[in-house]
Structures are given as structure tokens and as C-alpha cells.
Amino acid sequence: MLNTALLKRYYNIVDWDIPEGALCPPIPGRADYIHYMADLLGLEQHSIRLLDIGTGANGIYPILACQIYGWQCVGSDINTQSLENVAKIIANNPSLKERFTLRTQQDKNHIFEGIIQAGEFFDVSVCNPPFHASLDEALKGNQLKLNNLARSRGEQKAKTDSPTLNFGGLGAELWCKGGEQLFLKKLIRESQVYSTQCRWFTSLVSKTDTVKPAKKLIRKLGAVDIREIKMIQGNKTTRVLAWTFI
């Protein structure tokens, strides 16, 4: 409800909603990513095209990019139910209809293949990768977070009898085989194949340990520029990794 209110008040989006249990993104942090992408591209540019890898059931990055900067956006996902929900949001908002289109990734082994079409060019791709390698890892990570919060308040450790997630997320929104590191490795490798069809490839990187090997692989594949953009919202620190072959 807070997201629905924020999107209506500040971004003129009506009837934003997500299915029960779906990932609910914090709007300010997501807007931050888009603003940094605008800085990366340079605001003097017009008719920017953005590709969102794994747009989920919320479609938040293209929605914000459309409403803040008027960019043309494509959102891709492997989950057809998630895309159906985003399609409803687009249908209810005329300002999105001409700017935001959806594409289904048919092959779980690919990211850009089957999405970027022949002769097509994007100025930037954005991505919020699945963080965990499994549901079990997600539950353990959540329990650690709860324990740390309890400790900071001077309380005892949180109960661990029946661990549950204190955040939403459906399947591939939260975990994939190999977790964030393997997903990012696959994204980087495939970005080289489409190196002439996207100016900047970018991704959120939540785990600090993922950054160094990712940069090493990007350099090895011949990128001409690599940027690490630090983002801080409240107590949360994350980063965007950006690279280009052009």
C-alpha cells in the first residue's frame, strides 16, 4: 500500500499492485538506480531505450524510467504470470502504454538471447539478480538479519523454531542455481555476445565478494570501461556494476 501511494503521489501511476507473496521493491532505492543510469548516460541524450532483465511482477524499473525520464523500456522475465501482472499495470496507465513493452524469456539458460532482437539497440540494461542460491539459503540469511537486528536493540537472538521470510519474493525473484555470483557471471558472458547492441550493461550487486571476480571477468572479455557505483539508502549499502564494450 505504501508503494501504491508513493507511485501515485510522485510518479502518477494508478492501480499498482503485485500478487500475494511477490517481491515488493522499495521505491526510493529503485528510483536511485534509475537516476544513476541517467547520470551514466548523460541527460543531454534523448529517446533513451532501457532493457530490464527480470522485471518481475512489479515492473518497477521501467515504470520509474518511463515516468521520470520518458524513456522507452522493455521488461523481460521468464515468469509469464509476473508479466501478466505488469501488463495490467501498463493497461491501467496510458502514459506507460506507448513506452513500456514486455517480452517473455523462453529459455532459462539465456538472459539476452531471445530478448534482444536482430538490429535492435539499447542504451542501457538494468538488472536486480536473484540474491540466493536456494530457498534454504534465503531462510538462513533472513534469520541472520533478524538476529543482527535483535542484537542491535539489545535483545536476545530471534527464535529459530520455524524460520520464515520477512520479505516477499516468488521463486526466481529471490534465488537461482549458483545464486547472485553465477547469475552475474552468465549475464556478463552473454553481454559480450550482444556487445554492439547495448551501450551500457549494468546490474545491482548485493554481495561485496561478488564484485572482484565480476570485474575480472568483464576485463577479460574486453570491456573498454567499467564503473562501480555505490548506492546507500538508510542502513543498506549496495552497488551497481556497469560495463561497456563500445
C-alpha positions in Angstrom: 0.0 0.0 0.0 2.9 2.3 0.7 4.4 1.6 -2.7 1.0 2.2 -4.4 0.7 5.5 -2.6 4.2 6.6 -3.4 3.8 5.7 -7.1 0.5 7.6 -7.3 1.7 10.7 -5.4 5.1 11.1 -7.0 5.0 9.3 -10.3 1.3 9.5 -11.4 0.9 5.7 -11.5 -2.5 4.3 -10.6 -3.6 0.8 -9.5 -0.1 -0.5 -9.0 -0.3 -3.9 -7.3 1.5 -7.2 -7.0 0.4 -10.8 -6.5 0.4 -12.2 -2.9 4.0 -13.1 -1.9 5.7 -11.3 -4.8 8.8 -9.2 -4.3 7.8 -5.8 -3.1 10.6 -3.3 -4.1 11.5 -0.2 -2.0 10.6 2.7 -4.4 13.3 5.2 -3.3 16.1 2.7 -3.8 14.8 1.7 -7.2 14.4 5.3 -8.3 18.0 5.8 -7.2 19.2 3.1 -9.6 17.4 4.9 -12.5 18.8 8.3 -11.6 22.3 6.9 -11.6 21.7 5.4 -15.0 20.6 8.8 -16.2 23.9 10.2 -14.9 25.8 7.4 -16.6 24.1 8.1 -20.0 24.1 11.8 -19.8 20.9 13.8 -19.7 21.6 15.6 -22.9 20.6 12.4 -24.7 17.0 11.9 -25.9 15.0 8.8 -26.8 16.8 6.5 -24.4 16.0 2.8 -24.6 16.2 0.7 -21.4 16.1 -3.1 -21.1 15.1 -4.5 -17.7 16.3 -8.1 -17.2 13.9 -9.9 -14.8 11.3 -7.2 -14.4 9.3 -9.4 -12.1 5.6 -8.9 -11.1 6.3 -5.2 -10.2 7.9 -3.8 -13.3 9.4 -1.1 -11.2 12.5 -0.1 -13.1 10.7 0.6 -16.5 7.8 2.2 -14.7 10.1 4.7 -13.0 12.3 5.2 -16.1 9.1 6.0 -18.2 7.6 8.4 -15.6 10.8 10.2 -14.5 12.6 10.5 -17.9 10.2 9.4 -20.6 12.5 6.6 -21.7 11.3 3.7 -24.0 11.5 0.5 -22.0 11.4 -3.3 -22.4 10.9 -5.6 -19.5 11.8 -9.3 -19.8 11.0 -12.2 -17.5 10.8 -16.0 -17.5 7.6 -16.0 -15.4 4.5 -15.4 -17.6 2.3 -14.8 -14.5 4.6 -12.0 -13.4 4.4 -10.4 -16.9 0.6 -10.7 -16.9 0.5 -8.6 -13.7 2.8 -6.0 -15.2 0.6 -5.9 -18.3 -2.4 -5.0 -16.1 -0.4 -2.1 -14.6 0.5 -0.9 -18.1 -3.1 -1.2 -19.3 -4.3 1.0 -16.4 -1.8 3.7 -17.1 -1.9 5.4 -20.5 1.5 7.1 -20.0 3.1 3.6 -20.0 1.3 2.1 -23.0 3.5 3.8 -25.6 6.7 3.4 -23.7 6.8 0.1 -21.8 6.6 -3.3 -23.6 7.1 -6.8 -22.3 8.9 -9.9 -23.6 9.0 -13.5 -22.3 12.3 -15.3 -21.9 11.5 -18.8 -23.1 14.9 -20.3 -22.2 16.1 -20.3 -18.6 19.7 -20.8 -19.7 19.7 -17.4 -21.5 19.4 -13.8 -20.5 19.7 -11.6 -23.6 19.3 -14.3 -26.3 15.6 -14.4 -27.3 15.1 -10.9 -25.9 17.3 -8.6 -27.8 16.3 -8.8 -31.4 18.4 -8.6 -34.6 19.3 -5.0 -35.4 18.0 -3.7 -32.1 19.9 -1.3 -29.8 19.5 -0.4 -26.2 21.3 2.4 -24.4 21.3 0.6 -21.0 20.3 -2.7 -19.5 19.4 -2.9 -15.8 19.0 -6.0 -13.6 18.3 -6.9 -10.0 19.7 -10.5 -9.9 18.3 -13.3 -7.7 20.3 -13.0 -4.4 20.3 -16.5 -3.0 21.3 -19.9 -4.4 18.3 -21.7 -2.8 15.2 -21.2 -0.6 17.2 -22.7 2.3 19.9 -20.1 1.9 17.3 -17.3 1.8 15.8 -18.5 5.1 19.2 -18.7 6.8 20.2 -15.3 5.5 16.9 -13.9 6.8 17.4 -15.4 10.2 20.9 -13.9 10.4 19.4 -10.5 9.6 16.8 -10.9 12.3 19.4 -11.9 14.8 21.5 -8.8 14.0 18.5 -6.5 14.3 17.7 -8.1 17.7 21.3 -7.7 18.8 21.3 -4.0 17.8 18.3 -3.5 20.0 19.9 -5.3 22.9 17.5 -8.2 22.7 18.2 -12.0 22.6 18.5 -13.8 19.3 15.3 -14.2 17.3 13.5 -17.5 17.6 14.6 -20.1 15.0 11.9 -22.8 15.5 10.2 -22.2 12.2 12.2 -19.8 10.1 10.1 -17.7 7.6 11.0 -14.9 5.2 10.2 -11.4 6.4 10.1 -10.2 2.8 8.2 -11.3 -0.4 9.6 -13.0 -3.4 8.5 -15.7 -5.8 11.0 -18.4 -6.8 13.3 -16.8 -9.4 12.9 -13.4 -7.9 14.9 -14.5 -4.9 17.1 -17.5 -5.8 18.6 -19.3 -8.7 21.2 -22.1 -9.0 24.6 -20.7 -8.0 23.0 -17.5 -6.6 24.0 -14.0 -7.5 27.6 -14.8 -8.4 26.7 -17.4 -11.0 23.8 -15.4 -12.4 26.1 -12.3 -12.8 28.8 -14.5 -14.5 26.2 -15.7 -17.0 24.9 -12.2 -17.6 28.5 -10.8 -18.2 29.4 -13.6 -20.6 26.3 -13.2 -22.6 26.7 -9.4 -22.7 29.8 -9.9 -24.8 27.7 -11.6 -27.5 25.4 -8.5 -27.6 28.3 -6.0 -27.1 27.3 -3.9 -30.1 23.6 -3.9 -29.3 23.7 -2.3 -25.8 25.8 0.7 -24.8 25.9 0.1 -21.0 25.2 -3.3 -19.3 24.5 -2.8 -15.6 23.5 -4.9 -12.6 22.9 -4.5 -8.9 25.4 -6.4 -6.9 24.4 -7.1 -3.3 27.3 -9.2 -2.1 30.7 -7.5 -1.8 32.5 -10.7 -2.6 30.9 -10.9 -6.0 32.4 -7.6 -7.2 36.1 -8.5 -7.7 35.6 -11.7 -9.8 32.9 -10.0 -11.8 35.2 -7.1 -12.7 38.0 -9.6 -13.6 35.7 -11.4 -16.0 34.4 -8.2 -17.6 38.0 -7.1 -18.3 38.9 -10.5 -19.6 36.0 -10.3 -22.1 37.3 -6.9 -23.5 35.1 -4.2 -21.9 36.5 -0.8 -22.5 35.0 0.9 -19.4 33.9 -0.5 -16.0 32.1 1.6 -13.3 31.3 0.6 -9.8 28.5 2.9 -8.5 27.9 2.9 -4.7 24.4 3.4 -3.5 23.3 3.9 0.1 19.7 4.0 1.3 19.3 4.1 5.1 21.4 1.3 6.6 21.6 -0.6 3.4 24.7 -0.3 1.1 24.7 -1.8 -2.3 26.3 -1.1 -5.7 25.7 -1.0 -9.4 28.3 -2.6 -11.7 28.3 -1.1 -15.2 30.4 -2.0 -18.2 30.6 -1.2 -21.9 32.3 -2.7 -24.9 31.6 0.5 -27.0 
